[in-house]
Amino acid sequence: MRFLKNISGDADLRSVADKYEIPCDEAKAAIERSISSTLSGIFRSDVECLLTGDGCEIYVFRENGVERLPVERLKKNILRAIKYGIVSALQEEATARGYEKLRYLAGGILGGHVAVVFEERIFVELDGSAGRLVVGVCEKEHQTPKERGLYRTGEYLNFYVSSVTSSSNGRVPVLKVSLSRTSMSLTEGLLRRELSEKLLAIRVRCVKRVAGVFSLVEAEGRIPGECIKPVSDELKERIIVHFARRR
């Protein structure tokens, strides 16, 4: 019962909100909804929960009126169900907010350090935003044959962000950032980054790529060798540039 009283206090509520990276008022609302929903299912009645500075107030709406239910009357199995529901609700809220913050990454180039290689998947701690730790996954089929099996923990690499999706792992909501080392867009993005750093506004397009062997790029201007070499070194492949007139 203590956790229901503690979680209603301002300091403890802020602590929970910070843990899940959710605004305090939204964390409070998510907890109230979760408790209300859990108890409504258990008591088969409309139950509303309010978190106040003094604790958790629970009201049961019945046909003959409204009853205030003291927290002390809740059994241990009900308290366990409430705890489980609160954690699930906060994880879901955090995942939804994380998706809104990170979905803009899809279609871009992002660097990061290899955290672990597990079952031929690469888990990468990406350069996130606002101090948030963002972990992406590069599946075996999106790793170049030349690199596959040779990734080292701590190694820094660039990836094309194929997608950012919100899904559920069982009943736990998760945010998945899918990465690729084989996409033609990776070659394009890295070249554009190098050109941008040299203040060169040259349009480029990768028209063919055999990952780990070569990339064929069409450019509407001359690309300096100092822009091509870093990309070639990063991808461990030859970058072939053909001049293409602007249409």
Secondary structure, DSSP 8 states (H G I E B T S, - for coil): -HHHHHHTSHHHHHHHHHHHT--HHHHHHHHHHHHHHHHHHHHTSEEEEEEETTEEEEEEEETTEEEEE-GGG--HHHHHHHHHHHHHHHHHHHHHHHHHHHGGGTTSEEEEEEEEEETTEEEEEE--STT--EEEEE-GGGS-TTTTT---TT-EEEEEEEEEEEEEETTEEEEEEEEESS-HHHHHHHHHHHHHHTT----EEEEEEETTTEEEEEESS---HHHHHHHHHHHTSEEEEEE----
